[in-house]
Amino acid sequence: MKPLSLRKSKKILLGVYQLWRRKKKKILPAQAGEIRKDLEALQQQILDKNPSKASELAFKCEGYGTGILKKSSFEKAFGFVFALLFALVAALVIRQMWFEPYEIPSGSMRPTLKERDRLVVSKTTFGINVPFTPNQFYFDPDLVQRSGIGIFTVENMPVQDADARYFFLFPGKKRFVKRMMGLPGDTVYFYGGKIFGIDSQGRDISAELQRESLSYIDHVPFLHFDGHASLSEPFRTPIGNGYRMAIVHQMNEPVARLTADSNNRLEGEMISTSRIHNRGAPFTKNYADLWGIGNYAVARIVSKDEVRSHAEKNGITLGDEALYLELMHTPDLKNLMLGRDMAGRLRPQFRLRSSILPLTEANLKKIFENLYTGRFVVKNGHAARYVMQGGGHNLPTHYLTRLEGVPDGVYEFYNGQGVEILWGGVTKKLGPNHPLQKFSSKFTRKLFNYGIDFDKRVLMQSTPDTGRFGYFRGGDLYLMGAPVFKKGEPALEAFVEQEETRASSANPQNPYVPFLDKGPPRTKEGKIDVEMIRQYGLLIPPRSYLALGDNFAMSGDSRVFGFVPEKNLRGSPSFIFWPPGKRFGPPVQPPNPWFSVPNLIIWSLALLGFILWRWVHRRNYQLPLNFDR
């Protein structure tokens, strides 16, 4: 038999010693004494560094472990279950209170965080969490930074499909990751893809919401012009069964009521709520003024034939261009219609104004060079939005976008660069000869119109919902975060003149509101316009936070479920460890201070636990062993 090393002999000594300690009172005293004698002899040989003698005694002691000291089936099962439960409880407590690995499930935070990114999340960034409940033992609101990233549980929040399981066993709620773009008492206003704001004291906080490191991120104050609508009072209309009343919710707050009366006349009125409106400031009666909603337009690319009737009706002369940019804008409580939403429900909704811009090939190339899309799956020439469970939406092919000649795979675009998604979320840039990377007006139109949801139904609604937005900033017209039309360009100058002419020549009984650059909320002196923001801005309620995704077109965030309660905040991502690449390391956000009360408390407790474990380990496993305990 091959002799054992001193290391292996020591391992046998420690294992049999623990068995002997537990069972020495359950066996005969003579047996216990003999085993002790051999264990002491083995220990001495190990201390004397005598491998041959130690090996001989180790084999003998090992026989005790498989014989007289052998664990029963019950003891083995009990030990396994206890170890498993202890490991699970320890892991759950650590993940709830200290740190946690986290996988990003969606594209709502792209490009900062992408699908299948893996992070380390610190649970001590803002306070000390109570495990398994949306509460904290300790919370310091001063540690929450504007434009910092937060992780929060959606428990007790109006989020669909909120249930989740930890380790596939324990019930819980999903956790979301978003950027904190408003603290309690802040009032914010949206213009040009940026957020301007004041705090509760009227101090300008715009610089904290528009950090230079986050210049690549834009924000839009809504997902849909008519938000989420709660419907009531079914009635029969000339075009089918519908709903007489729709309460429009934005930020999960009721902001407008749209009604069809008994004569099918449509009326609308604003709803004032103190939760989102500064008391004492005049309340706007114009829906488009709310939070800067009127500064944005839903955009799509349409053909000349599709806009011909609109152009003739409004006296617009069309050029030789085959494609046009349509901007749908300025929802108005006096300009309503009965229309069908994404769910096919007939109800009162806004009739948006429509403006058009001719698109030259140079314009289309500019759009393609700045193209971004949702992550999508191509199979048999059809594209569907990517989801982690199953890969793509289960939609009939006639609703899917047709991408002829594109190989099967998972793709996405950002800033005009297409990439293929490989195993584990690793990306590979598409070469210039890949069908998706070759410019064509046809592919550009498809990827612009359908590139967020890849669902043709978005253009079948009464109010098309492409997820693309146009907005002015400093005189330039932006699409997808890029100034596609620059101030002073003939096409944009002609568009501005056309909008002004339409506004001045419109019937006073049915005025036209042009889509023009209204400018940021600043005074002539360049200072923040405090009174304007107080009147039109969004007030963040006490102990609540405005949480927005970096990818405004695809993010279910505060615009849908409302403000995040303070008690729901769990922590902040501290490190991206997969996939490798430029984003490896801390995510882009203001650095969180390490020397904070919650950090010091939790790390001190962890250090104390390690010291205690080390003391117990040395007491039970450090030679010489104490046989008299």
C-alpha positions as CSV (number, residue, x, y, z in Angstrom):
1,M,0.0,0.0,0.0
2,K,1.4,3.4,-1.0
3,P,2.4,5.5,2.0
4,L,0.4,8.6,2.7
5,S,1.9,12.1,2.8
6,L,1.9,14.1,6.0
7,R,-0.8,16.4,4.6
8,K,-3.1,13.4,3.9
9,S,-2.3,11.9,7.3
10,K,-3.2,15.2,8.9
11,K,-6.5,15.4,7.0
12,I,-7.4,11.8,8.3
13,L,-6.4,12.8,11.8
14,L,-8.7,15.9,11.8
15,G,-11.6,14.0,10.3
16,V,-11.5,11.1,12.7
17,Y,-10.8,13.4,15.7
18,Q,-14.1,15.2,15.0
19,L,-16.0,11.9,14.8
20,W,-14.4,10.7,18.0
21,R,-15.4,13.9,19.8
22,R,-19.0,13.5,18.8
23,K,-19.2,9.7,19.6
24,K,-16.8,9.1,22.5
25,K,-19.7,9.0,25.0
26,K,-21.8,6.7,22.8
27,I,-19.1,3.9,22.6
28,L,-17.4,1.8,25.3
29,P,-14.9,3.7,27.4
30,A,-12.2,1.2,26.5
31,Q,-12.8,1.8,22.8
32,A,-12.8,5.5,23.2
33,G,-9.5,5.3,25.1
34,E,-7.9,3.1,22.5
35,I,-9.0,5.5,19.7
36,R,-7.7,8.5,21.6
37,K,-4.4,6.8,22.2
38,D,-3.9,6.1,18.4
39,L,-5.0,9.6,17.5
40,E,-2.5,11.2,19.9
41,A,0.2,8.9,18.5
42,L,-0.7,9.9,15.0
43,Q,-0.6,13.6,16.0
44,Q,2.8,13.2,17.5
45,Q,4.2,11.6,14.4
46,I,2.8,14.4,12.2
47,L,4.3,17.0,14.6
48,D,7.7,15.1,14.4
49,K,7.4,15.1,10.6
50,N,7.7,11.3,10.4
51,P,5.7,10.4,7.2
52,S,6.2,6.6,7.4
53,K,5.0,6.2,11.0
54,A,2.3,8.8,10.5
55,S,1.0,6.9,7.4
56,E,0.8,3.6,9.3
57,L,-1.2,5.2,12.1
58,A,-3.4,7.1,9.6
59,F,-4.5,3.9,7.9
60,K,-5.4,2.5,11.3
61,C,-7.3,5.6,12.4
62,E,-9.1,5.7,9.0
63,G,-10.5,2.3,9.8
64,Y,-12.1,3.7,13.0
65,G,-13.8,6.3,10.7
66,T,-15.3,3.6,8.5
67,G,-16.0,1.3,11.3
68,I,-16.9,2.0,14.9
69,L,-17.1,5.8,14.4
70,K,-19.0,5.5,11.1
71,K,-21.8,7.9,10.6
72,S,-25.3,6.4,10.4
73,S,-27.5,7.1,7.3
74,F,-29.5,9.5,9.4
75,E,-26.4,11.4,10.6
76,K,-25.2,11.7,7.0
77,A,-28.5,12.9,5.8
78,F,-28.9,15.4,8.7
79,G,-25.4,16.7,8.1
80,F,-26.0,17.2,4.4
81,V,-29.3,18.9,4.9
82,F,-27.9,21.2,7.7
83,A,-24.9,22.1,5.6
84,L,-27.1,22.9,2.6
85,L,-29.6,25.0,4.6
86,F,-26.8,26.9,6.3
87,A,-25.1,27.6,2.9
88,L,-28.4,28.7,1.4
89,V,-29.3,31.0,4.4
90,A,-25.8,32.5,4.5
91,A,-25.9,33.0,0.7
92,L,-29.3,34.7,0.8
93,V,-28.4,36.9,3.7
94,I,-25.1,38.0,2.0
95,R,-27.0,38.6,-1.2
96,Q,-29.6,40.7,0.6
97,M,-27.3,42.7,2.8
98,W,-23.8,42.8,1.4
99,F,-23.3,42.0,-2.2
100,E,-24.8,39.9,-5.0
101,P,-24.0,38.7,-8.5
102,Y,-26.6,40.0,-11.0
103,E,-27.4,39.3,-14.6
104,I,-29.0,42.0,-16.8
105,P,-32.2,40.5,-18.3
106,S,-33.2,43.3,-20.8
107,G,-31.9,46.2,-22.9
108,S,-33.5,49.0,-20.8
109,M,-30.0,50.3,-19.6
110,R,-28.2,50.0,-22.9
111,P,-25.5,50.9,-23.8
112,T,-24.3,51.3,-20.1
113,L,-25.6,47.8,-19.3
114,K,-26.6,45.2,-21.9
115,E,-28.5,41.9,-21.9
116,R,-26.6,39.1,-20.2
117,D,-24.1,41.5,-18.6
118,R,-23.0,40.2,-15.2
119,L,-22.4,42.6,-12.4
120,V,-21.4,42.7,-8.8
121,V,-24.0,44.7,-6.9
122,S,-23.2,46.3,-3.6
123,K,-26.1,46.2,-1.2
124,T,-24.6,48.7,1.2
125,T,-24.5,51.7,-1.1
126,F,-27.5,53.5,0.5
127,G,-28.1,51.7,3.7
128,I,-28.5,48.3,5.5
129,N,-31.3,46.2,4.1
130,V,-33.7,44.1,6.0
131,P,-33.4,40.7,4.3
132,F,-36.4,39.5,2.2
133,T,-38.5,42.7,2.9
134,P,-38.6,46.1,1.2
135,N,-37.2,47.9,4.3
136,Q,-33.9,49.0,5.7
137,F,-32.4,48.8,9.2
138,Y,-30.6,52.0,8.2
139,F,-30.9,54.3,5.2
140,D,-29.0,57.5,4.4
141,P,-30.8,59.5,1.6
142,D,-27.7,61.6,1.1
143,L,-25.9,58.6,-0.4
144,V,-28.4,58.4,-3.3
145,Q,-26.8,60.5,-6.1
146,R,-28.6,62.1,-9.0
147,S,-27.8,60.2,-12.2
148,G,-26.4,57.3,-10.1
149,I,-27.6,53.7,-10.8
150,G,-29.8,52.0,-8.3
151,I,-31.1,48.5,-7.8
152,F,-34.6,48.2,-6.3
153,T,-37.2,45.6,-5.7
154,V,-40.6,46.0,-7.3
155,E,-42.5,44.7,-4.3
156,N,-45.7,46.6,-3.7
157,M,-45.2,48.5,-7.0
158,P,-47.6,48.3,-10.0
159,V,-45.3,46.1,-12.1
160,Q,-46.7,43.2,-14.1
161,D,-45.2,39.7,-13.8
162,A,-43.3,40.9,-10.7
163,D,-42.8,37.5,-9.1
164,A,-39.3,35.8,-9.0
165,R,-37.5,33.0,-7.2
166,Y,-34.2,33.0,-5.5
167,F,-32.1,29.9,-6.3
168,F,-35.2,28.6,-8.1
169,L,-36.7,27.8,-4.6
170,F,-37.6,30.8,-2.5
171,P,-40.4,33.2,-3.7
172,G,-39.5,36.8,-4.1
173,K,-39.9,39.8,-6.3
174,K,-38.0,41.0,-9.3
175,R,-35.3,43.6,-9.0
176,F,-34.9,46.4,-11.5
177,V,-31.8,48.4,-12.4
178,K,-32.3,52.1,-13.4
179,R,-30.7,55.5,-13.1
180,M,-31.8,57.8,-10.3
181,M,-32.8,61.0,-12.2
182,G,-34.8,62.7,-9.5
183,L,-34.5,62.8,-5.7
184,P,-37.3,63.6,-3.2
185,G,-38.4,67.2,-3.6
186,D,-36.7,67.7,-7.0
187,T,-38.7,69.2,-9.9
188,V,-37.5,68.2,-13.3
189,Y,-38.3,69.3,-16.9
190,F,-37.4,67.6,-20.2
191,Y,-36.0,69.4,-23.2
192,G,-33.8,68.2,-26.1
193,G,-33.3,64.8,-24.6
194,K,-31.9,66.3,-21.5
195,I,-33.3,66.9,-18.0
196,F,-33.3,70.3,-16.3
197,G,-34.3,70.6,-12.7
198,I,-34.3,72.4,-9.3
199,D,-34.2,70.9,-5.8
200,S,-36.7,71.7,-3.1
201,Q,-34.8,75.0,-2.4
202,G,-34.9,76.1,-6.0
203,R,-31.3,75.4,-6.6
204,D,-30.3,74.5,-10.2
205,I,-29.4,70.7,-10.3
206,S,-29.2,70.4,-14.1
207,A,-25.5,69.8,-14.0
208,E,-26.0,66.8,-11.8
209,L,-28.6,65.4,-14.2
210,Q,-26.4,66.2,-17.3
211,R,-23.0,65.0,-16.3
212,E,-20.3,65.1,-19.0
213,S,-19.6,61.4,-18.5
214,L,-23.3,60.6,-19.4
215,S,-23.5,62.9,-22.5
216,Y,-24.3,59.8,-24.6
217,I,-27.6,59.3,-22.8
218,D,-30.8,61.1,-23.7
219,H,-34.1,61.0,-21.8
220,V,-37.8,61.3,-23.0
221,P,-40.6,62.1,-20.4
222,F,-43.0,59.4,-21.7
223,L,-43.1,56.1,-23.5
224,H,-46.5,56.8,-25.2
225,F,-48.2,60.1,-25.7
226,D,-51.3,58.9,-24.1
227,G,-49.5,56.8,-21.5
228,H,-51.3,54.1,-19.8
229,A,-55.1,54.6,-20.0
230,S,-57.7,53.1,-17.6
231,L,-61.0,52.8,-19.4
232,S,-64.6,52.8,-18.2
233,E,-68.2,53.2,-19.5
234,P,-68.5,50.9,-22.5
235,F,-70.7,52.2,-25.3
236,R,-71.7,51.6,-28.8
237,T,-70.1,53.9,-31.4
238,P,-70.7,54.1,-35.2
239,I,-67.5,52.2,-35.8
240,G,-67.9,49.5,-33.1
241,N,-68.0,48.9,-29.3
242,G,-65.7,51.2,-27.4
243,Y,-65.1,53.0,-24.1
244,R,-66.6,56.4,-23.3
245,M,-63.9,57.5,-20.8
246,A,-60.1,57.1,-20.7
247,I,-58.0,58.3,-17.8
248,V,-54.5,59.0,-19.0
249,H,-51.7,58.1,-16.6
250,Q,-48.2,59.3,-16.9
251,M,-45.6,58.4,-14.3
252,N,-48.4,56.1,-13.0
253,E,-50.3,59.3,-12.0
254,P,-53.7,60.4,-13.5
255,V,-53.0,63.5,-15.5
256,A,-55.9,63.9,-18.0
257,R,-59.4,62.7,-18.6
258,L,-60.7,62.0,-22.2
259,T,-64.4,61.6,-22.6
260,A,-66.9,60.9,-25.4
261,D,-70.4,62.4,-24.5
262,S,-73.8,61.0,-25.5
263,N,-73.5,62.9,-28.8
264,N,-70.1,61.3,-29.5
265,R,-68.4,64.7,-28.9
266,L,-64.9,64.3,-27.4
267,E,-63.7,66.4,-24.5
268,G,-60.6,66.5,-22.4
269,E,-59.5,68.0,-19.2
270,M,-56.4,68.0,-17.0
271,I,-56.3,66.4,-13.6
272,S,-54.2,68.2,-11.0
273,T,-52.5,66.0,-8.4
274,S,-50.4,67.4,-5.6
275,R,-48.0,64.4,-5.7
276,I,-46.5,65.6,-9.0
277,H,-47.3,69.3,-9.0
278,N,-45.8,72.1,-6.9
279,R,-48.4,73.6,-4.7
280,G,-48.8,77.3,-5.1
281,A,-47.5,77.2,-8.8
282,P,-50.1,77.7,-11.6
283,F,-51.3,74.4,-13.0
284,T,-51.0,74.0,-16.7
285,K,-54.2,73.4,-18.7
286,N,-52.2,72.3,-21.7
287,Y,-51.3,68.6,-21.8
288,A,-48.3,69.2,-24.1
289,D,-46.8,71.6,-21.6
290,L,-46.6,69.0,-18.9
291,W,-43.0,68.2,-18.1
292,G,-42.0,69.2,-21.6
293,I,-44.0,66.5,-23.4
294,G,-44.6,69.0,-26.3
295,N,-40.8,69.2,-26.9
296,Y,-40.9,65.7,-28.4
297,A,-42.4,64.0,-31.4
298,V,-42.9,60.4,-32.4
299,A,-40.9,59.7,-35.6
300,R,-41.2,57.3,-38.5
301,I,-40.0,57.1,-42.1
302,V,-42.8,57.1,-44.7
303,S,-43.1,56.9,-48.5
304,K,-44.1,59.8,-50.7
305,D,-47.5,58.1,-51.4
306,E,-48.2,57.8,-47.7
307,V,-47.8,61.5,-47.1
308,R,-49.3,62.8,-50.4
309,S,-52.8,63.4,-49.1
310,H,-51.5,65.0,-45.9
311,A,-49.3,67.3,-47.9
312,E,-52.1,68.4,-50.3
313,K,-54.5,69.0,-47.4
314,N,-51.9,71.3,-45.7
315,G,-50.6,73.0,-48.8
316,I,-47.2,71.4,-48.6
317,T,-45.3,70.9,-51.8
318,L,-43.5,67.6,-52.1
319,G,-40.2,67.3,-53.8
320,D,-38.5,64.5,-55.7
321,E,-37.5,62.5,-52.6
322,A,-39.0,59.1,-52.2
323,L,-39.0,59.0,-48.4
324,Y,-40.0,61.5,-45.7
325,L,-39.6,61.8,-42.0
326,E,-43.0,62.1,-40.3
327,L,-43.0,63.8,-36.9
328,M,-46.2,63.3,-34.9
329,H,-46.4,65.8,-32.0
330,T,-48.3,68.1,-29.6
331,P,-51.2,66.1,-28.0
332,D,-54.0,68.5,-27.3
333,L,-57.1,68.1,-25.1
334,K,-59.1,69.9,-27.8
335,N,-57.9,67.7,-30.6
336,L,-59.1,64.2,-29.8
337,M,-60.4,61.2,-31.8
338,L,-61.8,57.7,-31.3
339,G,-59.0,55.3,-32.1
340,R,-57.6,51.9,-31.3
341,D,-54.7,51.4,-29.0
342,M,-52.1,48.6,-29.1
343,A,-54.6,46.2,-27.4
344,G,-57.2,47.0,-30.1
345,R,-59.5,48.8,-27.7
346,L,-61.6,51.7,-29.2
347,R,-61.4,54.7,-27.0
348,P,-60.9,58.5,-26.9
349,Q,-57.3,59.3,-27.6
350,F,-55.1,62.2,-28.8
351,R,-55.1,63.2,-32.5
352,L,-51.5,64.1,-33.0
353,R,-50.3,66.9,-35.3
354,S,-48.2,65.7,-38.2
355,S,-45.2,67.4,-39.8
356,I,-43.0,66.1,-42.6
357,L,-39.4,66.5,-43.7
358,P,-38.0,65.2,-47.0
359,L,-35.2,62.7,-46.7
360,T,-32.3,62.8,-49.1
361,E,-29.9,59.9,-49.5
362,A,-27.5,61.9,-47.4
363,N,-30.1,62.3,-44.6
364,L,-30.8,58.5,-44.7
365,K,-27.1,57.7,-44.5
366,K,-26.9,60.0,-41.5
367,I,-29.8,58.1,-39.9
368,F,-28.1,54.8,-40.7
369,E,-24.8,56.0,-39.3
370,N,-26.5,56.8,-35.9
371,L,-28.8,53.8,-36.0
372,Y,-29.5,51.9,-32.8
373,T,-32.0,49.1,-32.3
374,G,-33.2,46.7,-29.7
375,R,-31.5,43.3,-29.7
376,F,-33.2,41.1,-32.2
377,V,-33.3,37.5,-33.5
378,V,-33.2,36.7,-37.2
379,K,-34.6,33.4,-38.3
380,N,-35.5,32.4,-41.8
381,G,-35.4,36.0,-42.9
382,H,-37.8,37.3,-40.2
383,A,-36.7,39.5,-37.3
384,A,-38.2,39.4,-33.8
385,R,-37.3,41.2,-30.6
386,Y,-34.9,39.2,-28.5
387,V,-36.0,38.1,-25.0
388,M,-33.8,36.1,-22.7
389,Q,-36.5,33.4,-22.2
390,G,-36.7,31.7,-25.5
391,G,-34.8,34.2,-27.7
392,G,-37.6,35.9,-29.5
393,H,-41.3,36.9,-29.3
394,N,-43.8,34.2,-30.3
395,L,-45.6,36.3,-32.9
396,P,-47.1,35.2,-36.3
397,T,-44.7,35.9,-39.1
398,H,-47.0,38.4,-40.7
399,Y,-46.3,40.7,-37.7
400,L,-42.6,40.3,-37.9
401,T,-40.1,42.4,-39.9
402,R,-38.8,40.8,-43.0
403,L,-35.0,41.1,-43.4
404,E,-34.2,39.3,-46.6
405,G,-30.7,37.9,-47.0
406,V,-29.7,38.3,-43.4
407,P,-28.1,35.1,-41.9
408,D,-29.8,33.6,-38.8
409,G,-28.5,35.0,-35.6
410,V,-28.9,37.5,-32.8
411,Y,-28.0,41.1,-33.6
412,E,-28.1,44.7,-32.4
413,F,-27.1,48.2,-33.6
414,Y,-25.6,51.1,-31.7
415,N,-24.3,54.3,-33.3
416,G,-24.6,52.7,-36.7
417,Q,-22.4,49.7,-35.9
418,G,-24.1,46.3,-36.1
419,V,-22.9,43.5,-33.9
420,E,-23.7,39.8,-33.7
421,I,-24.4,38.4,-30.2
422,L,-22.4,35.3,-29.4
423,W,-22.4,32.9,-26.5
424,G,-22.7,34.5,-23.1
425,G,-23.5,38.0,-24.5
426,V,-20.1,38.4,-26.1
427,T,-20.4,40.7,-29.2
428,K,-18.7,40.6,-32.6
429,K,-18.7,43.6,-34.9
430,L,-20.3,43.0,-38.3
431,G,-18.0,43.5,-41.2
432,P,-18.7,46.0,-44.0
433,N,-19.9,43.2,-46.3
434,H,-22.5,41.8,-43.9
435,P,-26.0,42.4,-45.3
436,L,-27.0,44.3,-42.2
437,Q,-24.0,46.6,-42.4
438,K,-24.5,47.6,-46.0
439,F,-26.4,50.9,-46.3
440,S,-29.7,50.8,-48.2
441,S,-32.7,53.1,-47.9
442,K,-35.0,50.0,-47.7
443,F,-33.1,48.5,-44.7
444,T,-32.7,51.9,-43.1
445,R,-36.4,52.5,-43.2
446,K,-37.3,49.1,-41.8
447,L,-34.7,49.2,-39.0
448,F,-35.8,52.8,-38.0
449,N,-39.5,52.1,-38.0
450,Y,-39.5,48.6,-36.5
451,G,-36.0,48.5,-34.8
452,I,-37.3,48.7,-31.2
453,D,-40.1,46.1,-31.1
454,F,-39.7,44.5,-34.5
455,D,-43.5,44.2,-34.5
456,K,-45.4,45.7,-37.5
457,R,-48.4,46.4,-35.3
458,V,-46.8,49.5,-34.0
459,L,-47.7,51.2,-37.3
460,M,-51.2,49.7,-37.5
461,Q,-52.5,51.7,-34.5
462,S,-54.4,55.0,-34.8
463,T,-51.3,56.6,-33.2
464,P,-48.2,54.9,-34.6
465,D,-45.8,53.9,-31.8
466,T,-42.3,53.3,-33.2
467,G,-40.3,54.1,-30.1
468,R,-38.4,56.6,-32.2
469,F,-38.5,60.3,-31.1
470,G,-37.5,63.6,-32.7
471,Y,-36.6,66.6,-30.6
472,F,-34.8,70.0,-31.0
473,R,-31.7,70.9,-29.0
474,G,-30.0,74.2,-29.7
475,G,-31.7,74.6,-33.0
476,D,-30.7,71.1,-34.3
477,L,-33.2,68.4,-34.9
478,Y,-32.2,65.2,-33.1
479,L,-33.0,61.5,-34.0
480,M,-31.6,58.6,-31.9
481,G,-29.5,61.0,-29.9
482,A,-27.8,62.6,-32.9
483,P,-28.3,65.9,-34.7
484,V,-29.4,64.5,-38.0
485,F,-30.6,67.9,-39.2
486,K,-28.3,70.8,-38.3
487,K,-29.4,74.4,-37.6
488,G,-29.0,76.4,-40.8
489,E,-29.3,73.5,-43.2
490,P,-31.7,74.4,-46.1
491,A,-33.9,71.4,-45.4
492,L,-34.4,72.3,-41.7
493,E,-34.8,76.0,-42.5
494,A,-37.5,75.2,-45.0
495,F,-39.2,72.9,-42.4
496,V,-39.2,75.7,-39.8
497,E,-40.6,78.2,-42.3
498,Q,-43.3,75.6,-43.4
499,E,-44.3,75.0,-39.7
500,E,-44.6,78.8,-39.1
501,T,-46.7,79.2,-42.2
502,R,-49.0,76.4,-41.2
503,A,-49.5,77.9,-37.8
504,S,-50.2,81.5,-39.1
505,S,-52.6,80.4,-41.8
506,A,-54.6,77.8,-39.7
507,N,-58.2,78.4,-38.8
508,P,-58.4,80.1,-35.4
509,Q,-61.2,77.6,-34.5
510,N,-58.8,74.8,-35.2
511,P,-55.3,76.2,-34.5
512,Y,-52.2,74.4,-35.6
513,V,-49.3,74.1,-33.1
514,P,-46.0,73.9,-35.0
515,F,-43.2,71.6,-34.0
516,L,-40.4,74.1,-33.4
517,D,-37.5,74.5,-31.0
518,K,-39.0,76.2,-27.8
519,G,-35.6,76.3,-26.2
520,P,-34.4,75.1,-22.8
521,P,-36.1,76.3,-19.6
522,R,-33.7,79.1,-19.0
523,T,-34.0,82.9,-18.7
524,K,-32.5,85.4,-21.1
525,E,-29.6,85.7,-18.7
526,G,-29.0,81.9,-19.1
527,K,-30.1,81.0,-15.6
528,I,-32.5,78.2,-14.8
529,D,-36.1,79.4,-15.1
530,V,-37.3,78.4,-11.7
531,E,-40.9,79.6,-12.1
532,M,-41.3,77.8,-15.4
533,I,-40.0,74.5,-14.0
534,R,-42.2,74.8,-10.9
535,Q,-45.3,75.4,-13.1
536,Y,-44.6,72.8,-15.8
537,G,-42.1,70.4,-14.2
538,L,-42.5,67.0,-12.6
539,L,-42.3,67.1,-8.8
540,I,-40.7,64.1,-7.1
541,P,-42.8,63.2,-4.0
542,P,-41.2,62.7,-0.5
543,R,-39.3,59.5,0.1
544,S,-39.6,58.6,-3.6
545,Y,-37.2,58.5,-6.6
546,L,-37.5,59.0,-10.3
547,A,-35.9,56.0,-11.9
548,L,-35.2,56.0,-15.7
549,G,-33.5,53.6,-18.0
550,D,-30.6,54.8,-20.2
551,N,-32.4,53.3,-23.2
552,F,-35.5,55.5,-23.2
553,A,-37.2,53.7,-26.1
554,M,-37.1,50.3,-24.4
555,S,-37.2,51.0,-20.7
556,G,-40.2,50.1,-18.4
557,D,-39.3,52.6,-15.7
558,S,-40.9,55.4,-13.6
559,R,-42.7,56.6,-16.7
560,V,-44.8,53.3,-16.5
561,F,-44.8,52.2,-12.8
562,G,-44.3,55.6,-11.2
563,F,-41.8,56.6,-8.5
564,V,-39.7,54.1,-6.6
565,P,-40.3,54.2,-2.8
566,E,-37.3,54.8,-0.7
567,K,-37.7,51.5,1.2
568,N,-37.4,49.6,-2.1
569,L,-33.9,50.7,-2.9
570,R,-31.5,47.7,-2.4
571,G,-28.1,49.0,-3.6
572,S,-26.0,49.9,-6.7
573,P,-23.9,48.0,-9.3
574,S,-20.2,48.3,-8.5
575,F,-18.5,46.2,-11.2
576,I,-19.2,44.6,-14.6
577,F,-17.2,41.4,-14.8
578,W,-18.8,39.9,-17.9
579,P,-18.4,40.1,-20.9
580,P,-14.8,41.2,-21.3
581,G,-14.2,44.4,-23.2
582,K,-14.3,48.1,-22.8
583,R,-17.2,48.1,-20.4
584,F,-15.3,45.7,-18.0
585,G,-15.1,47.4,-14.6
586,P,-17.2,50.0,-12.8
587,P,-20.3,51.1,-14.7
588,V,-20.6,54.7,-15.8
589,Q,-22.1,56.6,-12.9
590,P,-20.9,59.0,-10.2
591,P,-18.6,57.1,-7.8
592,N,-20.3,55.9,-4.6
593,P,-18.3,56.8,-1.5
594,W,-16.8,53.7,0.2
595,F,-16.3,55.2,3.6
596,S,-20.0,55.4,4.6
597,V,-21.9,54.2,7.7
598,P,-23.6,51.2,6.0
599,N,-20.3,50.1,4.4
600,L,-18.3,50.3,7.6
601,I,-21.0,48.5,9.6
602,I,-21.4,45.6,7.2
603,W,-17.7,45.2,6.5
604,S,-17.0,45.3,10.2
605,L,-19.5,42.6,10.9
606,A,-18.0,40.5,8.0
607,L,-14.5,41.0,9.5
608,L,-15.8,40.0,13.0
609,G,-17.5,36.9,11.5
610,F,-14.2,36.0,9.8
611,I,-12.2,36.4,13.0
612,L,-14.8,34.3,14.9
613,W,-14.7,31.6,12.2
614,R,-10.9,31.7,12.3
615,W,-10.8,31.3,16.0
616,V,-13.2,28.3,15.9
617,H,-11.3,26.7,13.1
618,R,-7.9,27.1,14.9
619,R,-9.5,25.7,18.0
620,N,-10.8,22.6,16.3
621,Y,-8.3,22.0,13.5
622,Q,-4.9,23.5,14.7
623,L,-2.3,21.0,16.0
624,P,-1.9,20.1,18.8
625,L,-5.5,19.1,19.3
626,N,-7.1,19.3,22.7
627,F,-8.3,15.8,23.6
628,D,-9.6,16.7,27.0
629,R,-12.5,18.9,25.8
